[in-house]
Amino acid sequence: MTIRRRDGSALACGSRMKHYNMITLMLDTLDILTAAADWRRAGRGVALATVVTTWGSSPRPVGSKLAVDDSGRMIGSVSGGCVETAVVETALTAIKTGAFRLLEFGVSDDDAWEVGLACGGRVQIFVEKLL
């Protein structure tokens, strides 16, 4: 099946995937924020991490979210692997202290495979306690 724009030109496969990925991101975000709100209503401490900037290749797009409660329960994803572990640790600290943090992770393409970040590139993630 070919999807056509209003001007009649065909929509490239990559464009369709980008549109699909944005819809998926919005649905994921709704699920994550709903769970975070439920955890807060239940009296748990909660922190939210959000991808705010990416450069080069990144496993998750800008806007991706990860919610963490005070017991370490998580929903969502901002990266994966060692980056996600560091973000969860920062989220748990934010729950305890109330301090927000802007984290930046970056790996050169040459070193990416050695540390488990196959994507290379850089990512900035904002972590905040939900009140």
C-alpha positions as CSV (number, residue, x, y, z in Angstrom):
1,M,0.0,0.0,0.0
2,T,1.3,3.5,-0.9
3,I,0.4,6.5,1.2
4,R,0.1,9.7,-0.8
5,R,0.4,13.3,0.3
6,R,-2.2,15.9,-0.7
7,D,0.0,16.9,-3.6
8,G,-0.1,13.3,-4.9
9,S,3.6,12.4,-4.1
10,A,4.3,9.2,-2.3
11,L,5.2,9.3,1.4
12,A,8.5,7.6,2.0
13,C,8.7,4.6,4.2
14,G,10.9,6.5,6.7
15,S,8.2,9.2,7.0
16,R,5.5,6.6,7.8
17,M,7.7,5.1,10.4
18,K,8.4,8.5,12.0
19,H,4.7,9.2,12.2
20,Y,4.0,5.7,13.7
21,N,6.9,6.2,16.2
22,M,5.4,9.6,17.3
23,I,2.0,8.0,17.9
24,T,3.6,5.2,19.9
25,L,5.6,7.7,21.9
26,M,2.4,9.6,22.8
27,L,0.7,6.4,23.9
28,D,3.7,5.4,25.9
29,T,3.8,8.8,27.5
30,L,0.2,8.6,28.6
31,D,0.8,5.1,30.1
32,I,3.9,6.3,32.0
33,L,2.3,9.5,33.3
34,T,-0.9,7.6,34.4
35,A,1.2,5.1,36.3
36,A,3.3,7.9,37.9
37,A,0.1,9.7,39.0
38,D,-1.3,6.4,40.4
39,W,1.9,5.9,42.4
40,R,1.8,9.4,43.8
41,R,-1.9,9.0,44.8
42,A,-0.8,5.8,46.6
43,G,1.6,7.9,48.6
44,R,4.8,6.7,47.0
45,G,7.7,9.0,46.0
46,V,8.1,9.3,42.3
47,A,10.6,10.8,39.9
48,L,10.3,11.4,36.2
49,A,13.1,11.3,33.7
50,T,12.7,12.8,30.2
51,V,14.9,12.8,27.2
52,V,15.3,16.5,26.3
53,T,18.1,16.5,23.7
54,T,19.8,14.0,21.4
55,W,22.8,14.3,19.1
56,G,23.7,11.7,16.6
57,S,22.2,8.2,17.1
58,S,20.1,7.7,20.2
59,P,18.1,4.6,21.3
60,R,15.1,6.7,22.3
61,P,13.8,10.0,20.8
62,V,13.3,13.4,22.5
63,G,10.3,13.2,24.8
64,S,10.8,9.6,25.9
65,K,10.0,9.1,29.6
66,L,10.9,6.9,32.5
67,A,9.0,7.0,35.8
68,V,10.6,5.5,38.9
69,D,9.0,5.1,42.3
70,D,10.7,5.0,45.7
71,S,10.9,1.2,45.7
72,G,12.7,1.2,42.3
73,R,9.7,0.2,40.3
74,M,10.0,1.6,36.7
75,I,7.8,2.2,33.7
76,G,9.0,3.5,30.4
77,S,12.5,4.0,28.9
78,V,15.0,6.7,28.2
79,S,17.9,4.7,26.8
80,G,18.7,1.2,28.1
81,G,21.7,-0.5,29.5
82,C,24.2,1.4,31.7
83,V,22.6,4.8,30.9
84,E,19.2,3.7,32.2
85,T,20.8,2.3,35.4
86,A,22.5,5.7,36.1
87,V,19.2,7.5,35.4
88,V,17.3,5.2,37.9
89,E,19.9,5.9,40.5
90,T,19.6,9.6,39.9
91,A,15.8,9.3,40.1
92,L,16.0,7.6,43.5
93,T,18.2,10.3,44.8
94,A,15.8,13.0,43.4
95,I,12.9,11.3,45.3
96,K,14.9,11.5,48.5
97,T,16.4,15.0,48.1
98,G,13.9,16.8,45.8
99,A,16.8,18.0,43.7
100,F,16.5,17.9,39.9
101,R,19.4,17.0,37.6
102,L,20.2,17.4,33.9
103,L,22.3,14.4,32.9
104,E,24.3,14.1,29.8
105,F,25.7,10.8,28.4
106,G,27.9,10.6,25.3
107,V,30.1,8.0,23.7
108,S,32.2,8.3,20.6
109,D,31.3,5.8,17.9
110,D,34.7,4.1,18.3
111,D,34.0,3.4,22.0
112,A,30.3,2.7,21.9
113,W,30.4,-1.1,21.6
114,E,32.9,-1.4,24.5
115,V,30.6,0.2,27.1
116,G,27.4,-1.3,25.8
117,L,26.1,1.7,23.9
118,A,25.9,0.5,20.4
119,C,24.3,3.7,19.2
120,G,27.1,6.2,19.8
121,G,25.8,9.8,19.9
122,R,24.8,11.8,23.0
123,V,21.7,12.3,25.0
124,Q,20.5,14.7,27.7
125,I,18.0,13.5,30.3
126,F,16.2,15.7,32.8
127,V,15.3,14.0,36.1
128,E,12.8,15.6,38.5
129,K,10.8,14.6,41.6
130,L,7.1,14.7,41.1
131,L,5.3,16.6,43.8
